[in-house]
Amino acid sequence: MSEQPAAAGKVHNGFGGRRKFKKWKSPFCVLLLCMSSVVVIYFYAISRSGKKQSSAMVFTIYQSEYVSRANINHWMLAVSQINEIIAHNLQGEPDVNARTLQNRVAIIRLQVSKEKQNFLKLRNKVVFIQMRLKQSPYVRLTLSALSKLYDCSFYFENEHRYGSSTKSSTEIVVNHEIFADGGFEKSYSKMYNLSEKILEICNCSLREEEVIDFSKTVLVYNRKKTRRIIDADIERLENLLTREKSGTKKNDSLLKNLKRYKVQNKFIDDQNACVQFCTVSRPYKAIISPHGAQFATFFATYPETLIIEVIPGFYNTRGFNNYIRHSIRNRWFLVHVGESAVIECNSNIVEDCYEKFITKTNSIGCFSRKCQHETKNVRQLRLSDRVLYNISSVMLSS
């Protein structure tokens, strides 16, 4: 039988038939389509209005090879400059509560010096430096404190969240130059606010179980592997500080009037940044510590705590940690191994204090890499009787 043609007015059952097309012309479908369009337009308008209000601050850290191994000294030098710039820009705000960046984005861009851009040295590649910094608990803690302090999100350049947000959400980009091995001429008076935020994040408030009388305790904040103050010297110092009056010589008026202090020897916890900040923030009478990276946390020390830094013999200390000394109110003393003098360094004469030690270092020509390497990695620091006596004099005079 031959197929009969379809009757006039009938609709085929194939795809795209008229019957299915007519269903979309129903009032319900038209209403649903209109409502969907309105919702899409509404959320698009909200997103566009929010994006117009955001902006980005870009902090380019030059000399980033100095933080290639997540060196906390040079990292904190960069952070202190970032903190000072933000605080200075917000200083004109009349309302203290309004002194925030209002959910802006802050980008950290790393820049390695040209002479250090050697393709054979992977540690100086920006991608590897950034990876190490992101893995460092110390770096994560300081960036978290900055974010909470100024209500601002900090990202490293080329991070996914930054890339997805700045393409469309930022309109204003402000660039600032930061130096990982310089910038000592700047002011660092705003570091106190950052330290308070770090101590708050780490929950460093005194606990009931801490029954130590910190005002009569001297902390030896010691290193484990290199530049360690030996136990024998710590014991001698404690004996000197706790000696009874009857045991002193008649003509030794200094030791007769010396207060009794307990000496606590504590090693640095390299793996826990919060423990480091909480330790130095306790109201000790004094903190004695070998020259080293742990001083990067000392901007969080109790203001009345005396700080005594022990310098290895012939160690080149030019420009080391000066941002810390400029940002705190503590009395700071330098002790040089092999020398008897204890030098007090005020914030305005920091460079002069170190120049005295640099002159001694230069007198024997110990600026070579080999000599400095041996000096830096000396296993133990031995303090003479005269040095310990002078440290006791500092305790008495304060």
C-alpha positions in Angstrom: 0.0 0.0 0.0 1.2 3.5 -0.8 1.6 5.9 2.1 -1.2 8.4 2.5 -0.2 12.0 2.8 -0.8 13.7 6.1 -4.1 15.4 6.4 -4.2 19.2 6.2 -3.7 20.8 9.6 -2.1 17.7 11.2 1.3 18.0 12.9 4.0 15.4 12.5 5.5 13.7 15.5 9.1 14.5 14.4 11.5 16.8 16.2 10.6 20.4 16.2 6.9 19.7 15.6 4.4 22.5 15.9 2.6 20.9 18.8 5.8 21.1 21.0 6.5 24.7 19.9 3.0 25.7 20.8 3.6 24.5 24.4 6.3 27.2 24.9 3.8 29.8 24.1 1.7 29.0 27.1 1.3 31.9 29.7 3.0 29.9 32.4 6.2 29.4 30.3 6.3 33.1 29.3 5.9 34.2 32.9 8.7 31.8 34.0 11.0 33.1 31.3 10.4 36.7 32.4 11.0 36.0 36.0 14.3 34.2 35.2 15.5 37.2 33.2 14.7 39.6 36.1 16.6 37.4 38.6 19.7 37.3 36.3 19.6 41.0 35.7 19.2 41.7 39.5 22.2 39.6 40.5 24.3 41.0 37.7 23.5 44.6 38.8 24.5 43.7 42.4 27.8 42.2 41.3 28.6 45.2 39.2 27.8 47.7 41.9 30.0 45.8 44.4 32.9 45.6 42.0 33.0 49.4 41.5 33.8 49.9 45.2 36.8 47.6 45.4 40.4 48.4 44.7 43.9 46.8 45.0 47.1 47.8 46.7 50.2 46.1 45.1 53.3 45.8 47.3 56.3 44.9 45.1 59.1 43.4 47.3 62.4 44.1 45.7 65.5 42.1 46.6 63.2 39.1 47.2 66.2 36.7 47.0 66.7 37.6 50.7 63.4 35.8 51.5 64.1 32.9 49.2 64.3 30.5 52.2 61.5 32.2 54.1 64.0 34.2 56.1 61.9 35.8 58.8 64.3 38.7 59.4 64.0 40.0 55.9 60.4 39.0 55.7 59.5 41.0 58.7 61.5 44.0 57.3 59.2 43.9 54.3 56.1 43.4 56.5 57.1 46.4 58.7 57.2 48.6 55.6 53.8 47.3 54.4 52.3 47.9 57.8 53.8 51.4 57.9 52.5 52.3 54.5 49.0 51.2 55.2 48.9 52.9 58.6 50.2 56.1 57.1 47.5 56.1 54.3 44.8 55.6 56.9 46.1 58.1 59.4 43.9 60.9 58.1 40.7 59.0 58.8 38.9 60.9 61.7 37.0 57.8 62.9 39.3 55.1 64.3 36.8 52.4 63.4 36.8 53.6 59.8 40.6 53.2 59.4 40.4 50.0 57.4 40.8 49.2 53.7 37.1 48.3 53.4 37.6 44.8 52.0 40.2 45.8 49.5 42.7 43.4 48.0 46.4 43.7 48.8 48.7 41.9 46.4 52.3 40.9 47.3 54.5 40.8 44.2 58.1 39.4 44.4 61.0 40.9 42.4 64.4 39.3 42.4 67.5 41.5 41.7 68.9 41.2 38.2 72.3 40.0 39.3 70.6 37.2 41.3 68.4 36.0 38.4 70.5 33.0 37.5 68.5 30.2 35.8 70.8 27.6 37.6 69.7 28.8 41.0 66.1 27.6 41.5 65.9 29.1 45.0 65.9 32.6 43.4 63.0 31.8 41.1 59.9 33.8 42.1 57.7 30.8 41.9 59.9 28.9 44.4 60.2 31.8 46.7 56.5 32.3 46.7 55.9 28.6 47.4 58.3 28.6 50.5 56.7 31.8 51.8 53.2 30.3 51.6 54.4 27.2 53.4 55.9 29.2 56.3 53.7 29.4 59.4 55.4 32.6 60.4 54.5 34.2 57.0 50.9 33.0 57.3 50.5 34.4 60.8 51.8 37.8 59.9 49.6 38.1 56.8 46.6 36.9 58.8 47.3 39.6 61.4 47.6 42.3 58.7 44.3 41.1 57.1 42.5 41.3 60.4 44.1 44.6 61.5 43.1 46.5 58.3 40.1 44.4 57.1 42.0 43.6 53.9 42.6 40.3 52.0 46.3 39.6 51.3 47.3 37.4 48.3 50.5 36.6 46.5 50.6 37.5 42.9 49.2 34.9 40.4 47.1 33.2 43.1 43.8 31.9 41.8 41.6 34.0 44.0 43.5 37.2 43.1 43.3 36.5 39.4 39.6 35.7 39.5 38.8 38.9 41.4 41.0 41.5 40.0 40.0 41.1 36.3 36.6 42.5 36.9 36.4 43.6 40.5 39.2 46.1 40.9 39.3 49.5 39.3 42.1 51.3 41.3 45.6 49.8 41.6 48.1 51.5 43.8 51.7 50.3 43.6 54.2 50.6 46.5 57.9 49.7 46.6 59.1 47.5 49.4 62.7 46.4 50.1 63.7 43.1 51.7 67.2 44.3 52.6 66.8 48.0 53.0 64.4 50.8 54.0 65.9 51.4 57.4 65.5 55.1 57.1 61.7 54.7 57.4 59.7 55.0 60.6 58.3 51.8 62.2 56.2 53.3 65.0 53.1 51.4 63.9 54.5 47.9 64.6 52.9 48.0 68.1 49.4 47.7 66.5 50.5 44.7 64.5 52.1 43.0 67.5 48.8 43.4 69.5 46.9 41.7 66.7 49.4 38.8 66.5 49.2 38.3 70.2 45.4 38.3 70.0 45.4 35.7 67.2 47.8 33.5 69.2 45.8 33.9 72.4 48.9 35.0 74.3 47.1 36.2 77.4 48.6 35.1 80.7 47.1 31.8 82.0 46.4 30.9 85.5 48.9 28.0 85.4 51.7 30.5 84.8 52.7 31.1 88.4 56.1 32.6 87.5 57.0 36.0 88.8 58.1 37.4 85.5 59.3 40.7 87.0 62.0 38.7 88.9 62.8 36.3 86.1 65.5 36.6 83.4 64.9 34.6 80.3 67.8 33.2 78.3 66.2 32.8 74.9 68.6 30.2 73.6 69.4 28.7 70.2 69.8 24.9 69.7 72.2 24.3 66.9 74.4 27.4 66.5 75.4 30.3 68.7 74.1 28.6 71.8 74.9 30.1 75.2 76.4 27.2 77.2 74.7 25.8 80.3 77.8 26.6 82.4 77.5 30.3 81.7 73.8 30.3 82.4 74.5 28.6 85.8 77.2 31.2 86.6 74.8 34.0 85.7 72.1 32.6 88.0 74.5 32.1 90.8 75.6 35.7 90.4 72.0 37.0 90.4 70.9 34.9 93.4 74.0 35.2 95.5 73.4 36.1 99.2 74.7 39.3 100.6 76.8 37.4 103.1 78.7 35.7 100.3 79.9 38.9 98.6 83.1 40.8 99.2 82.9 43.8 101.5 84.1 46.2 98.9 81.6 44.8 96.3 78.8 47.2 96.8 77.2 46.3 93.5 76.5 42.6 94.4 75.5 43.5 97.9 72.5 45.5 96.6 71.7 43.2 93.7 68.2 41.9 93.6 67.5 38.2 93.4 66.5 37.0 90.0 65.7 33.6 88.7 67.2 32.6 85.3 65.1 30.6 82.9 66.7 28.9 80.0 64.3 28.3 77.1 65.1 27.1 73.5 63.4 28.7 70.5 60.6 26.8 69.0 61.3 27.1 65.3 58.2 25.3 64.2 55.6 27.4 66.0 55.4 31.1 65.3 52.7 31.7 68.0 54.9 30.1 70.7 57.7 32.5 69.7 55.5 35.6 70.0 53.9 34.5 73.2 57.3 33.8 74.8 58.8 37.1 74.1 55.6 39.0 75.1 55.8 37.9 78.7 56.8 40.7 81.2 60.3 39.3 81.9 62.8 41.5 83.7 65.2 40.9 80.9 65.7 38.6 77.8 69.2 37.5 76.9 69.5 36.0 73.5 72.3 35.3 71.0 72.3 37.3 67.8 69.9 35.6 65.3 66.6 35.4 63.5 64.6 35.1 66.7 64.9 38.9 67.1 62.4 39.3 64.3 59.6 38.7 66.9 61.0 41.1 69.5 58.7 44.0 68.4 56.1 42.1 70.5 58.2 42.2 73.7 56.9 43.8 76.9 57.9 47.4 76.9 59.7 47.3 80.3 61.7 44.2 79.5 65.4 44.7 79.1 66.8 43.2 75.9 70.4 42.0 75.8 71.8 40.7 72.5 74.9 38.6 72.5 77.0 39.1 69.4 79.5 36.4 68.3 83.1 37.6 67.9 83.9 39.2 64.5 80.3 38.9 63.2 79.3 41.5 60.6 76.0 42.9 61.9 75.6 45.8 59.6 71.9 46.7 59.2 70.7 43.6 60.9 67.2 43.8 62.4 67.3 47.6 62.7 63.6 47.9 62.0 63.0 46.1 65.3 65.1 48.5 67.3 63.4 51.5 65.7 60.0 50.2 66.5 60.2 49.4 70.2 60.5 51.3 73.4 62.6 48.7 75.2 66.1 49.4 76.5 68.5 47.4 74.2 72.0 46.3 75.1 74.7 44.7 73.0 77.3 42.3 74.4 80.2 41.3 72.2 81.9 37.9 72.9 85.5 38.5 73.8 84.8 42.0 75.0 83.7 43.1 78.4 81.7 46.2 77.5 77.9 46.1 77.5 76.7 48.9 75.1 73.2 50.4 75.4 71.7 51.3 72.0 68.9 53.8 71.8 66.8 53.8 68.6 68.5 56.9 67.2 72.1 55.5 67.6 71.6 51.9 66.5 74.0 52.1 63.6 76.6 53.7 65.8 76.5 50.8 68.2 77.0 48.3 65.5 79.8 50.3 63.8 81.9 49.8 66.9 81.7 46.0 66.4 82.1 46.3 62.6 85.4 48.2 63.2 86.7 45.3 65.3 85.6 42.8 62.6 87.3 44.8 59.9 90.5 45.0 61.9 91.2 41.3 61.2 89.7 41.3 57.8 86.8 38.9 58.6 84.5 40.1 55.8 85.2 37.2 53.6 82.4 34.7 53.0 84.4 31.9 54.7 85.2 33.8 57.8 81.7 35.1 58.2 80.3 31.5 57.6 82.5 30.2 60.4 81.6 33.0 62.8 77.9 32.7 62.1 77.8 28.9 62.6 79.9 28.8 65.7 78.4 26.1 68.0 78.7 27.8 71.4 79.1 31.3 72.8 81.2 31.6 75.9 80.7 34.6 78.2 83.6 35.8 80.4 83.2 36.6 84.1 83.5 40.3 83.3 80.6 40.1 80.7 78.4 38.3 83.2 79.2 40.9 85.9 78.3 43.8 83.5 75.0 42.1 82.7 74.4 42.1 86.4 75.1 45.8 86.5 72.4 46.4 83.9 69.9 44.5 86.1 70.8 46.6 89.1 70.7 50.0 87.4 67.3 49.5 85.8 
